[in-house]
Amino acid sequence: QVQLVESGGGLVQPGGSLRLSCAASGSILSIPAMGWYRQAPGKQRELVATITGAGSTNYADSVKGRFTISRDNAKNTVSLQMNSLKPEDTAVYYCHATIVTMRKIDDYWGQGTQVTASS
């Protein structure tokens, strides 16, 4: 049974910083890709940032230069450092991973963590 568990959300003033973390557990052979998505009220879920096992990254234009994604392959974790947060970054953030197990390759999601940038 593969699980993704997130931590690190919260309330921060605009201009502040938060760090999200996500740990994958279970019978994992490899994780080709990990990333973060977000969904604001009334909007569709959107990509924030992704990272491959080799360390190649991709960011939404709206977060480039402010957010940094990183991963620890040995620990099966991915993190998102969010700086200079804006009110429009307010959303539920979801960890995502494409995971290879003995039985299949599949997409997994975390439970979501709320990030609120507000004064």
Contacts in CASP RR format, 6 or more apart in sequence:
PFRMAT RR
TARGET T0000
AUTHOR 0000-0000-0000
METHOD contacts of the structure
MODEL  1
QVQLVESGGGLVQPGGSLRLSCAASGSILSIPAMGWYRQAPGKQRELVAT
ITGAGSTNYADSVKGRFTISRDNAKNTVSLQMNSLKPEDTAVYYCHATIV
TMRKIDDYWGQGTQVTASS
1 26 0 8 1.000
1 27 0 8 1.000
2 24 0 8 1.000
2 25 0 8 1.000
2 26 0 8 1.000
2 27 0 8 1.000
2 28 0 8 1.000
2 99 0 8 1.000
2 101 0 8 1.000
2 106 0 8 1.000
2 108 0 8 1.000
3 24 0 8 1.000
3 25 0 8 1.000
3 26 0 8 1.000
3 108 0 8 1.000
3 110 0 8 1.000
4 22 0 8 1.000
4 23 0 8 1.000
4 24 0 8 1.000
4 95 0 8 1.000
4 96 0 8 1.000
4 97 0 8 1.000
4 108 0 8 1.000
4 109 0 8 1.000
4 110 0 8 1.000
4 111 0 8 1.000
5 22 0 8 1.000
5 23 0 8 1.000
5 25 0 8 1.000
5 110 0 8 1.000
5 111 0 8 1.000
6 20 0 8 1.000
6 21 0 8 1.000
6 22 0 8 1.000
6 93 0 8 1.000
6 94 0 8 1.000
6 95 0 8 1.000
6 110 0 8 1.000
6 111 0 8 1.000
6 112 0 8 1.000
6 113 0 8 1.000
7 20 0 8 1.000
7 21 0 8 1.000
7 22 0 8 1.000
7 113 0 8 1.000
8 18 0 8 1.000
8 19 0 8 1.000
8 20 0 8 1.000
8 21 0 8 1.000
8 113 0 8 1.000
9 18 0 8 1.000
9 20 0 8 1.000
9 93 0 8 1.000
9 113 0 8 1.000
9 114 0 8 1.000
9 115 0 8 1.000
10 18 0 8 1.000
10 113 0 8 1.000
10 114 0 8 1.000
10 115 0 8 1.000
10 116 0 8 1.000
11 116 0 8 1.000
11 118 0 8 1.000
12 18 0 8 1.000
12 85 0 8 1.000
12 115 0 8 1.000
12 116 0 8 1.000
12 117 0 8 1.000
13 117 0 8 1.000
13 118 0 8 1.000
13 119 0 8 1.000
14 85 0 8 1.000
14 86 0 8 1.000
14 87 0 8 1.000
14 117 0 8 1.000
14 118 0 8 1.000
14 119 0 8 1.000
15 83 0 8 1.000
15 84 0 8 1.000
15 85 0 8 1.000
15 86 0 8 1.000
15 117 0 8 1.000
16 83 0 8 1.000
16 84 0 8 1.000
16 85 0 8 1.000
16 117 0 8 1.000
17 81 0 8 1.000
17 82 0 8 1.000
17 83 0 8 1.000
17 84 0 8 1.000
17 85 0 8 1.000
18 82 0 8 1.000
18 85 0 8 1.000
18 115 0 8 1.000
19 79 0 8 1.000
19 80 0 8 1.000
19 81 0 8 1.000
19 82 0 8 1.000
20 36 0 8 1.000
20 79 0 8 1.000
20 80 0 8 1.000
20 82 0 8 1.000
20 93 0 8 1.000
20 95 0 8 1.000
20 113 0 8 1.000
20 115 0 8 1.000
21 77 0 8 1.000
21 78 0 8 1.000
21 79 0 8 1.000
21 80 0 8 1.000
22 34 0 8 1.000
22 35 0 8 1.000
22 36 0 8 1.000
22 77 0 8 1.000
22 78 0 8 1.000
22 79 0 8 1.000
22 95 0 8 1.000
22 97 0 8 1.000
22 110 0 8 1.000
23 75 0 8 1.000
23 76 0 8 1.000
23 77 0 8 1.000
24 31 0 8 1.000
24 34 0 8 1.000
24 76 0 8 1.000
24 77 0 8 1.000
24 97 0 8 1.000
24 99 0 8 1.000
24 108 0 8 1.000
25 76 0 8 1.000
26 101 0 8 1.000
27 101 0 8 1.000
27 102 0 8 1.000
28 76 0 8 1.000
28 99 0 8 1.000
28 100 0 8 1.000
28 101 0 8 1.000
29 100 0 8 1.000
29 101 0 8 1.000
29 102 0 8 1.000
30 99 0 8 1.000
30 100 0 8 1.000
31 53 0 8 1.000
31 73 0 8 1.000
31 76 0 8 1.000
31 97 0 8 1.000
31 98 0 8 1.000
31 99 0 8 1.000
31 100 0 8 1.000
32 52 0 8 1.000
32 53 0 8 1.000
32 98 0 8 1.000
32 100 0 8 1.000
32 105 0 8 1.000
33 50 0 8 1.000
33 51 0 8 1.000
33 52 0 8 1.000
33 53 0 8 1.000
33 97 0 8 1.000
33 98 0 8 1.000
34 50 0 8 1.000
34 51 0 8 1.000
34 53 0 8 1.000
34 71 0 8 1.000
34 78 0 8 1.000
34 95 0 8 1.000
34 96 0 8 1.000
34 97 0 8 1.000
34 98 0 8 1.000
35 48 0 8 1.000
35 49 0 8 1.000
35 50 0 8 1.000
35 51 0 8 1.000
35 69 0 8 1.000
35 78 0 8 1.000
35 80 0 8 1.000
35 95 0 8 1.000
35 96 0 8 1.000
35 97 0 8 1.000
36 48 0 8 1.000
36 49 0 8 1.000
36 50 0 8 1.000
36 69 0 8 1.000
36 78 0 8 1.000
36 80 0 8 1.000
36 93 0 8 1.000
36 94 0 8 1.000
36 95 0 8 1.000
36 96 0 8 1.000
37 45 0 8 1.000
37 46 0 8 1.000
37 47 0 8 1.000
37 48 0 8 1.000
37 93 0 8 1.000
37 94 0 8 1.000
37 96 0 8 1.000
38 45 0 8 1.000
38 46 0 8 1.000
38 48 0 8 1.000
38 89 0 8 1.000
38 91 0 8 1.000
38 92 0 8 1.000
38 93 0 8 1.000
38 94 0 8 1.000
38 115 0 8 1.000
39 45 0 8 1.000
39 46 0 8 1.000
39 91 0 8 1.000
39 92 0 8 1.000
39 94 0 8 1.000
40 88 0 8 1.000
40 90 0 8 1.000
40 91 0 8 1.000
40 92 0 8 1.000
43 91 0 8 1.000
45 94 0 8 1.000
46 60 0 8 1.000
47 58 0 8 1.000
47 60 0 8 1.000
48 59 0 8 1.000
48 60 0 8 1.000
48 63 0 8 1.000
48 67 0 8 1.000
48 80 0 8 1.000
48 93 0 8 1.000
49 57 0 8 1.000
49 58 0 8 1.000
49 59 0 8 1.000
49 60 0 8 1.000
49 63 0 8 1.000
49 67 0 8 1.000
49 69 0 8 1.000
49 80 0 8 1.000
50 57 0 8 1.000
50 58 0 8 1.000
50 69 0 8 1.000
50 96 0 8 1.000
51 57 0 8 1.000
51 58 0 8 1.000
51 69 0 8 1.000
51 70 0 8 1.000
51 71 0 8 1.000
51 78 0 8 1.000
53 71 0 8 1.000
53 73 0 8 1.000
55 71 0 8 1.000
57 69 0 8 1.000
59 65 0 8 1.000
59 67 0 8 1.000
59 69 0 8 1.000
62 88 0 8 1.000
63 82 0 8 1.000
63 89 0 8 1.000
66 82 0 8 1.000
66 83 0 8 1.000
66 84 0 8 1.000
66 85 0 8 1.000
67 80 0 8 1.000
67 81 0 8 1.000
67 82 0 8 1.000
67 83 0 8 1.000
68 80 0 8 1.000
68 81 0 8 1.000
68 83 0 8 1.000
69 78 0 8 1.000
69 79 0 8 1.000
69 80 0 8 1.000
69 81 0 8 1.000
70 78 0 8 1.000
70 79 0 8 1.000
70 81 0 8 1.000
71 77 0 8 1.000
71 78 0 8 1.000
71 79 0 8 1.000
72 78 0 8 1.000
78 95 0 8 1.000
78 97 0 8 1.000
80 93 0 8 1.000
82 89 0 8 1.000
82 115 0 8 1.000
85 115 0 8 1.000
85 117 0 8 1.000
86 117 0 8 1.000
87 117 0 8 1.000
87 118 0 8 1.000
88 117 0 8 1.000
89 115 0 8 1.000
89 117 0 8 1.000
90 115 0 8 1.000
90 116 0 8 1.000
90 117 0 8 1.000
90 118 0 8 1.000
91 114 0 8 1.000
91 115 0 8 1.000
92 112 0 8 1.000
92 113 0 8 1.000
92 114 0 8 1.000
92 115 0 8 1.000
93 112 0 8 1.000
93 113 0 8 1.000
93 114 0 8 1.000
93 115 0 8 1.000
94 109 0 8 1.000
94 110 0 8 1.000
94 112 0 8 1.000
95 109 0 8 1.000
95 110 0 8 1.000
95 112 0 8 1.000
96 107 0 8 1.000
96 108 0 8 1.000
96 109 0 8 1.000
96 110 0 8 1.000
97 107 0 8 1.000
97 108 0 8 1.000
98 105 0 8 1.000
98 106 0 8 1.000
98 107 0 8 1.000
98 108 0 8 1.000
99 105 0 8 1.000
99 106 0 8 1.000
99 107 0 8 1.000
99 108 0 8 1.000
END
